[in-house]
């Protein structure tokens, strides 16, 4: 999840895994996989950085949680 800002300065959270496109029109528009669009104050580059940080955090947490070298699904 990433936190972004509307132009009225209120913040809200978007599921970064659902982002399909981020475009500058010149306002930044985030389109989700369900077609819903959000106009945000962040630049395209800032949204990309937020998504990268989110992905790094989730991969890091997954590695911390899954420390067992064996698969316990069997």
Buried (B, 14 or more C-beta within 10 A) or exposed (E): EBEBEEEEEEEEEBEBEEBEEBEEEEEBBBBBEEEEEBEBBBBBEBBEEBBEEBEEEEEEEEEEEEEEEEEEEE
